[in-house]
Structures are given as C-alpha cells and as structure tokens.
C-alpha cells in the first residue's frame, strides 16, 4: 500500500501542512482515497481484556521464553537513489524510473517521492515499496511543470539523501498530432534598465514543428503567476515597480502551434523605481492675458529648500503649439515645445522660501493649454 499527501512548501518561514491519504495498487502509483480511513474499530489495549459487563480487568501476563533482543540502532542509512528519469510523460501522469539505493545497515523496504508544481507553494509526497519504477497520477495536469525527487527508506526507518532533481513539463494532449514541448528558453537576463522600465531578453527555443511565441509571466515568489504578455520575439520591455512589492520576478515559456509549453526559463528579479527626493521647488504658471493668436503669461519659481540657490534655470514644455516671442526678468529661449528660462543678474539668488517671477509673451493657433511639468536646475518641481 502506498500513500500520497499534499503539503505546502516552506516559503519565507510559512509552512501549512495539509494531509490527504490515498492508496495505490500494485507497483504503479495510482491515486485513490484510502478505503475506510478512520472507520476501523480500535484495537484492544495491550495487557487489558474485557470483563463481563464491560469492565476491564488485567489480562494474564505471558511468561517470556526468550530474552528480548536489543534494538538495532545502527546510524547507517541507505545511499541515495540515482539516475532518476522519466520513462513516460503524459497529460495526467508521469512514469518515473531510478537506480535502486544501496542498503546501509538494513534492507531497503521502500521509496518516498516528493514532487511539486513549479511556481506554486503546494508540494506532494508519495510512498511505494521496494521498486524502481512507478507512475504518478495524483495532481498531475496538462501543460504544467513538475519537479521530482526520490529517497530510500530501510526497515528501521532510516532515510537516504534525495536523488537528483527531475524536471518535466506535461503535454497538452496525448493524441497528437504534436505532443512534444519546445525546449526551454535559455539565459533570461535584464538588459537596458531606465528609470522606469527594464528590457528582458533570452535565447530562442527550438521545437519539432516550430515555436510560435513566448509567454512572459510575473511571479509573486509564493504561489501566483500572472501572464504579463505573449510576444513573438525574444525581448520584452516591462515597467519597473514603484516600490518593492511581492511580485517582481519574471520567467518565460516557449509555446508551439499545438499549445504545448516549454519548461520555464530561469527567473529574474526587477529592480524598483528609485524614489525621487522631495521636491525643493515650486513653479506657478499663470496666463495673465489671452486673445485669439496670442498670450501673456507670468511664471513664478520658489525655492522650497533650506539652502539658497545661486543661479537658476527653469524648464517646461508647452502642451499646445505656443511659441515664445519675447520675455522679461529672465533670459528665455525655446526649442520645439521646450522652454528654457535663466536668471538675470539681479534675481540670480533664490533665498530659502524666496521666489522670482518672469514673464513671457507668445503666439498660438490650435491650443494655449498651460504647461504642468517644471524643473529647476534639472530637478523636478511641484506645480503650484
């Protein structure tokens, strides 16, 4: 008889154990609930026999005929099983084979198989007798990736180290015409990283009929994966998270025309978007006068920091088609939509909480919408 139990894998000091016993007939690891679990009548306690009327009286103590043997306390466990491979992988089963363990002090009586679905926190364990092949069917689903390991146990309960890890991905169909998954994407890396994005890149996969695309998944590091995108190329640009959230790992799977998916690539962890320093300036833009085709505006820049600013340059971009024709109290220039205003001699220094105001005159035709984003000496300012 064998037993199969699901359990939660240990992740960040959290372990939730859920036990579900099942039985498997023969040497194959079939998965069925254990029959009549918990319904058998309790065995009589040793040394106590029932008396008439339900009262218990001590049973007669037999006279030992031989001296009790000393328990075997040998510390030598079996060796680890080796050469764990998959003889067959189907949508709902994986047939495993391995090379038998070498006994230590005592005879090997069985093997324990541990396995889990990749990128999940739920693991499973199964037990078989002294065999070197078995078929796992419990909790095996189509198009999923699983990792298996096997250990041996002897007649005294000693357990060996685990075997090599075996990683497989199940097909999406057993009847074809294509049941072969693509190879795993290799070398997933972070390429160009900007202030707000990062570019993922990887080596292409191969397939017997051809790869049609790659699925990029975002993994929270616990048990949830989210499909972020499916692309035909081997690069993808993602947005950086604003803080350090749980979900900031990515991996990639190749996909073929039949829907078979590959074993996942390695994972990469995205950096977070740097937190900008507090703004030390405020800028106010006000249209003082506007008419069809023209405008006059006043711009006030304020030092919100604790140190004086000796020399200032304010930049902003017009959202409309405005063009500056003149300015005062600053040296004003424009390139495309970008306006640059530099201090003049008499308002060069902005004391803490001090300000300077300059004016501009210009023309427009389609839109005279005011700008909303400003910077002072290259640092972002708060629009007031």
N, C-alpha and C positions, 0 to 999 in steps of 0.2 A: 504494500500500500504506500502511496506517496501523498504528500501534502503540498498545497500551493497556497501562499499567503501574500497579499499585497501589503506594502508598508510605505510610509512616507520617508523619502530620503532625507538625511540630515542636511539642512541648509541654514547657515547662519544661526547656529545654536537652537534650531527648532526641529523637534522630532515628534511626529504624530504617528502612532503605530495603529494600524487597522488590520486585524487578523481575520482572514476568511479561509477556512479549511476546505479543501476539496480532495477528491480521490482520483487516482489514475490507475487504470487496469493494465496489467502486463508491464512490459518494459517501456512502452510509449508513454509520454507524459500527457495522457488525456486529462481533461479538466472537468470534473463534475463535483457537486457538493457532496461532502462526506455523509453517507447514509446514517439516518437515525442518530445524528450527533446530539448528545446530551439527553437521550431518552433511555439509555440502559439503566437497569436497576443498580444501585450502589453495591459494591462488593462488601461482604461482611468484614468487620474489623478483625485483624489477626488476634487470636487468643480470646475471643468473645463469641459465645454460642448462644442462640436464643433459648430461653427457658419457657416452659408452659405459661400461658397468659401474657406473653410478650415481654417478660422481664429478662434481662440479660444476666447470664452467670458466666464465670470464667470457664473457658474450655480447658480440657486436660492438656498439660504441657508434655509434649513427647520427649522421650529421653534421647539425646543425641547419640548417634552411633559412631560419628567421626568428628574429629576436631575441626572447627570452622577454618577455612583457608584464609590466608592473608590477602586483602585486595591488591590487585596489580596497580601500582602507582607509577609505572614507567612514564617518563616525560616525553617519549619519542613519538611524535605524530607521523602520519603518512606524509610522503612527498606530495607536492602539488601536481595535479593532473596537467598534462602538456598537450600541445597541438590541438587546441580547441578550434574546430572548424564547423562550417555549416554545410551539411550534405545536401539540404534542400531548403529553399526559402519560397514560401507561398503567401497568398494574401492573408491567410489566417493561421499559419503555422510555420515554425522553424525547426528543422531536424538538426540536432547537434551531435557531433562525434568528438571523442577525445582519446588520448592515450592514458591508460589506467595509471593510477598512483601506485607507488611502491610502498608496501606496508612498513611501519616503523616497529613499534613493539608488538602490534596486534594486527589481526586481519582487517582489511578494508571491508566494510559492510554496506557502504552506500556513498552517494554523492549528493551535494547540495548545489543547486543552480540559482544564482542571483541574476536578475535582469531588470532593466528599466527602459522606458521610452525616453529617448533623448529630448532635452529641453522640457522636462517635467519633473515634479518632485515625488512622484509615486513610483516606488520600486516593487518588485515581486520576488518571491523566493519559492523554490520547488525542491522536493526531495525525491530521489529514486534509489533503487537498490544497487547492488554491485554489478552495474552495467557500464558500457562505454558509449552508448548512444540513446537518445531519447528525443521525442518530438514535443515541443512546447506549443500549446494551442491557446492557453488561457491569456486573455488580454492582448492578443496579437491582432492588429488591424491593418488593412491595406494602406500602402503608401506612407508607412511610418518607419522611423529609425529606432533600432534597439541595440543595446549593449549587453552582452552575456559574459559571465564568469562562472567557473565551476571549482568547487573544493571537495576534498575527500574526507570521510569520517571513518573511524575504526570502531571496533566492538566496545571499547571503553569510552567512546565519545570524544576522543581526540580529533581535532580538525586540522587539515592541512592549510597551507597558504593557498591563495586562489590561483587559478590558471591565468594564462594570457587573456586579455580582453578581446572579444569578438564583436565587431560592429557590422550590422546588416541593415538593409532597407527592404521592406516588403514591396512586391509589385502591386499595381492597382487592379490587375486581372490575372487569372490563372489560365485563361483560354486563348490568349493572344489576340491579334497576330503578334504583338510585341509585349513581352514580359520582362525585358532586360532594362534595368535602370541606367541612366547616364552615369559617367564617372563623376566623382566629387569635384567641385571647383577647388582649385588649389591657390594658396598664397594670398588669402584675403588681407588687404592692407589698407591703411588710411593714407591717401595721397595728399593733395593740396588741402590745407586747413586754413580757412579765413576766420574772420571774427565771428561769423555766424553759420558757416557751412563746412562740411568735410566731404571729400570725394573718396568713395570706396572703389577699389579695383581688385581684380582677381584674374587668374589664368583660366582659359576656356576649358570646358568639359568636352568629353567625347561620348558618342553613342552609336549603337549599331545602325540606327536609321537616321540619326541627326538630332541635335539639340535645337529646340525652338525658342528657348528663353531661359531667364534666370529669375528666381523669386528671392527677394530680399526681405528678411524677417528681422523684426525688432524684438529682442528677448529681455524680459524683466529680471532675469537672474534667478527666478524662483520656479514658476511653472506655467507662465503665459508667454506665448509667442504671437506677434501680430504681423500680418503680411503688410509690409510697407509699400512695396512696388513690385511689378514684374517688368523686366526690360529685356530687349534682345541683345544688348551689348554686354561688355564685361566691366562697365563702370556705372556708378550711380552717385549722385550728389544728395546728401541729406542735410537737414538743418540741425545745428547744434542745440542741445537742450539749454534752457536759460539757467538751470541750477543743476544739482547733482541728483537726478531722480533715480528711482529703482531701475527704470527701463532705459538703458543706454548702451546695450550690447547689440551687435548685428551679426548675422550669418547669412549665407547664400546657398541655395539649392538649384541645381540644373533641372530642367524639365524637357521631356521629349514629346513627340506628337501624340503618343498614346496616353499621356498623362502620368507616366512613370516619373518619379522624382529621385534625385541622387541622394547619397549620403551628404550631410551638410558640410560646408567648409568649416574652417576654424572660425572662432568669434573674434571680433574686435570691439573695443570699448571707446565710445566717443568722448572727447573732452567736452567740458561745459563752456558755454559762452562766458567770457570774462565779465565780471560785474563792473560796470563803469563806475568811476569815482563820483562822489556827489558833485553836482554842478556848482561852479563857483561864479556863475554869471547869469544875468537875466537880460533879455532883449525885448523891447517893446516896439512894434511897428504899427504906425497909425497913418491912415490916409487922411490928410488934412483937407484936401480938395480933390475933386474928381469931375471930369467932364468928358464928353464923347471924344475919344482920341488922346486924352491927356490926364495927368495926375500930379499931385504934390504930396509927399509923404515925409513924416518925421520918424527917425529911428533913435531910440534911447538905449544905451548899453550901460549896465550897472555891475559894479564889482561886488559880488556877494561873498567873496572870500575874506580872510582875516589879514592878508598881506596886500600892500599896494601893488598895482600893475603899472609898470613903467614901459609904455609903448603898447598899443593895442591895434589889432586888425580884426574886423568883424566881417564874416562872410555869410551869405544866404543865397538861395536860388528862388527866382520867380516861378510860380506855378503856371502863370499865364504867358502872354507874349510881350510883356513890358520891356521897354528899352530906356535906360537912363540917358538923359540929355545933359543934365548938369547936377551939381551937388555943392554943398557948403558945410563948413565946420568939420570936414574930413576930405581926404583925397579919395575920390570914388571912381572905380572902373568896373567894366562889365565884360565878361567873355561868355557868349552864349546866354544861358539863363542865370549864370553865376555872377553875383555882385560882390565886389571887394571894397571895403571902406577902411582906410588907415587914418590914424590920428594926425592932427596937425600939431605944431609945436606947443601951443598954449593949452591943449587938453590931453597932452601925452600921458600924464599920470592919472590913474584912477585910484583914489584912496579907498580903503575898505568901506563898503557901503556907499561909495561915491559913484557918480554917473557922468556920462557925456551924451549930448544929443546932436545928431547931424541930420541934414535934410537932403532930399533928392527930388528932382523933377524929371518926368519922362513921358513917353507916349505909349499907347496901347491900341489894339484894334479888336481882338476877339475876347480877351479876358484881362481884368485888372485885379484878380484874386490876390490877397496878401500872402507873403511867404509865411511858413510856420516853423521852419527849422533854421537855427542860427548857431554859429560857433564864434568863440573869441580866442584868438591865437591858437586855433586848431582844436580847442576843447569844446564839446557841445554845451550850449547854453539853454536855460529854461526860457520858453517863450511866454512872456507875460501879457 
